Amino acid sequence: ARASYCSLNLMSSLPLVSHASPDSIIAWRDDGAVTLRQFLAEIRQLVALFPAGSHLLNMCSDRYRFSVGLAAAIMAGKVSLLPSTPTPEVVRQIKAFAADVFCLTDSVPCTVDLPQLRYPVMEVTEADAFAIPQIDSKQRIAVVFTSGSAGTPQPHPKTWGALVSCVQTEALRLGLLHNAPCTIIGTVPPQHMYGFESTVLMAWHSGNALSHAQPFYPADICHALSAVPMPRMLVSSPVHLRALLDAGLALPEITRVLSATAPLSAQLAQDIEARCHAPLMEIYGSTETGQIASRRPTQTAEWQLFPGIKLIVEGDCVRACGGHVETLIAMNDMIEPITDENFLLHGRIADLVNIAGKRHSLASLNHLLNTIPGVVDGAFYMPDETGDDHITRLAACVVAPAMDAPQLLAALREHIDPVFLPRPLLFVDALPRNRTGKLPRAVLQALFQTRRARKSA
């Protein structure tokens, strides 16, 4: 029975992009529009410069250059390795994973400890033969690594057919396939699974264009939006969207907003739609599965599965399969199926904490913390068990310039049981979130260990 759920019916080959005309606009960069003909010519130039080896680490920060590097790797039969946060330790792990890996970079200097290929200055070539490459559906084109938020980043191989199936379904769900072509502006890096699918591959396979920019700060997001023509879609995360609203800047016109990496609260979703004057959609998925569901949070709390995706409940475990998900994959979230197509999300399984017999989720606690007036950002942290008879207490790291610990604890006490009040409570100027707004557990652990070391010194 499971095998029938997990069948993926794909054509033997699929085009690199869905754009048909050589004059189709596939990207926007500082010097203007990039046509499909020019994109393919630059891919061929880069392929000719690739060194030997079957793996590359695509570190290009310019989204267009990343996309050329990705396409060139596909054409050359190389596998792109995509970690969301390329710390020195992660790079060492990647080198152990693929000894022949080299780094494609557009940064000067680049400190990645691997053989490097600098992204070249491309030549303007005369018009030549135009043909859209066809890619074997079973070709492994990438290995995407988990963020490491719950431990060591884990590799997950991705085939061309599964990825194309996923992003075409996403584009259909977002209403991008039958409207005027739009430009996709992303605040999330293309090396992250969400950014990889929604800002690069979905542009390739929905007939739309991508913006080369990777804005982070609110003013940069506004500039990136205004630099490309309407219609425009902003692909972002709750952290970036909240900062954009708090900045109070005049926003350029936006057609759609897409969010992922963490569920939005209903209030924040309403505020985003009101300020952007555009519908907001959310995507749910994981590095392991890719995107599998969506919702419009201002209209419903329920998530709707992509066509063909099934959730299989086995005791306390929920597994996803079907559609572009080629094998049964256990989900790391607490999922409550409502119908065969809809479900509710109740936080991550690893976020569930049990203190003195009382249970709560870190996601829910973080939500409560960040709704307190005066809190700019904050996160709870569950230390490792000590192994003795003492009850392990939650800790929290908070950005709240106008508050002190008694004020914050009093505000929290209004909403949560005293056993979940954070001890210690660490006030900082900013949380060290990664480029997608996530806080790996190891980073929070290091913050508190540093504090203990200073207090004992």
BELFENGI-V348070 format. One record per residue. N is the residue number from 1. PSI is psi in whole degrees, 0 to 359 (* if undefined). Layout:
{{N PSI} {N PSI}}
This chain:
{{1 321} {2 323} {3 324} {4 328} {5 327} {6 15} {7 137} {8 107} {9 103} {10 152} {11 158} {12 331} {13 154} {14 148} {15 156} {16 321} {17 162} {18 351} {19 137} {20 323} {21 140} {22 340} {23 4} {24 140} {25 122} {26 344} {27 160} {28 133} {29 186} {30 326} {31 11} {32 202} {33 148} {34 124} {35 165} {36 320} {37 316} {38 319} {39 312} {40 324} {41 320} {42 326} {43 313} {44 322} {45 319} {46 321} {47 320} {48 341} {49 352} {50 137} {51 176} {52 166} {53 149} {54 5} {55 142} {56 148} {57 109} {58 100} {59 13} {60 126} {61 335} {62 122} {63 326} {64 315} {65 321} {66 315} {67 323} {68 317} {69 319} {70 312} {71 321} {72 320} {73 318} {74 314} {75 327} {76 0} {77 23} {78 155} {79 126} {80 128} {81 125} {82 91} {83 144} {84 332} {85 97} {86 65} {87 163} {88 322} {89 318} {90 321} {91 321} {92 320} {93 322} {94 319} {95 325} {96 328} {97 321} {98 99} {99 337} {100 13} {101 143} {102 163} {103 125} {104 120} {105 150} {106 16} {107 143} {108 113} {109 167} {110 125} {111 6} {112 128} {113 67} {114 160} {115 137} {116 145} {117 116} {118 133} {119 126} {120 163} {121 119} {122 142} {123 146} {124 116} {125 155} {126 154} {127 128} {128 189} {129 135} {130 122} {131 131} {132 121} {133 145} {134 131} {135 133} {136 128} {137 331} {138 358} {139 129} {140 115} {141 343} {142 155} {143 116} {144 134} {145 141} {146 162} {147 340} {148 13} {149 335} {150 12} {151 214} {152 135} {153 135} {154 139} {155 142} {156 111} {157 148} {158 131} {159 156} {160 314} {161 317} {162 319} {163 315} {164 317} {165 318} {166 309} {167 332} {168 321} {169 318} {170 314} {171 320} {172 317} {173 327} {174 356} {175 32} {176 350} {177 338} {178 18} {179 177} {180 139} {181 137} {182 169} {183 133} {184 120} {185 123} {186 137} {187 347} {188 144} {189 149} {190 347} {191 343} {192 145} {193 318} {194 312} {195 323} {196 311} {197 311} {198 340} {199 347} {200 293} {201 323} {202 325} {203 317} {204 322} {205 27} {206 7} {207 17} {208 180} {209 153} {210 149} {211 141} {212 341} {213 154} {214 70} {215 150} {216 309} {217 154} {218 316} {219 324} {220 324} {221 315} {222 318} {223 316} {224 323} {225 314} {226 344} {227 351} {228 156} {229 160} {230 156} {231 154} {232 146} {233 131} {234 121} {235 116} {236 196} {237 164} {238 321} {239 313} {240 319} {241 321} {242 318} {243 322} {244 318} {245 317} {246 333} {247 335} {248 23} {249 156} {250 124} {251 134} {252 161} {253 135} {254 140} {255 319} {256 154} {257 136} {258 135} {259 150} {260 185} {261 333} {262 143} {263 141} {264 146} {265 156} {266 321} {267 315} {268 321} {269 318} {270 320} {271 321} {272 313} {273 321} {274 319} {275 323} {276 346} {277 43} {278 150} {279 142} {280 126} {281 150} {282 146} {283 137} {284 137} {285 198} {286 167} {287 322} {288 317} {289 340} {290 192} {291 134} {292 352} {293 164} {294 167} {295 161} {296 102} {297 341} {298 348} {299 333} {300 150} {301 347} {302 146} {303 141} {304 124} {305 149} {306 150} {307 136} {308 341} {309 135} {310 145} {311 125} {312 119} {313 123} {314 91} {315 236} {316 357} {317 136} {318 127} {319 147} {320 146} {321 165} {322 169} {323 232} {324 356} {325 107} {326 340} {327 162} {328 126} {329 124} {330 132} {331 145} {332 14} {333 157} {334 109} {335 133} {336 102} {337 135} {338 311} {339 187} {340 340} {341 350} {342 150} {343 164} {344 150} {345 132} {346 27} {347 174} {348 145} {349 319} {350 343} {351 349} {352 122} {353 147} {354 111} {355 120} {356 37} {357 1} {358 139} {359 144} {360 162} {361 145} {362 325} {363 317} {364 319} {365 319} {366 320} {367 313} {368 317} {369 317} {370 353} {371 355} {372 126} {373 131} {374 342} {375 118} {376 321} {377 153} {378 157} {379 137} {380 156} {381 131} {382 109} {383 163} {384 150} {385 141} {386 341} {387 354} {388 195} {389 0} {390 147} {391 127} {392 129} {393 146} {394 152} {395 166} {396 147} {397 126} {398 140} {399 107} {400 80} {401 329} {402 10} {403 159} {404 176} {405 313} {406 321} {407 315} {408 318} {409 323} {410 320} {411 320} {412 323} {413 339} {414 341} {415 337} {416 158} {417 143} {418 334} {419 342} {420 1} {421 135} {422 130} {423 108} {424 167} {425 114} {426 121} {427 130} {428 166} {429 328} {430 149} {431 138} {432 63} {433 152} {434 186} {435 344} {436 7} {437 4} {438 156} {439 95} {440 142} {441 323} {442 327} {443 315} {444 319} {445 317} {446 322} {447 313} {448 327} {449 321} {450 320} {451 317} {452 320} {453 321} {454 322} {455 328} {456 349} {457 *}}
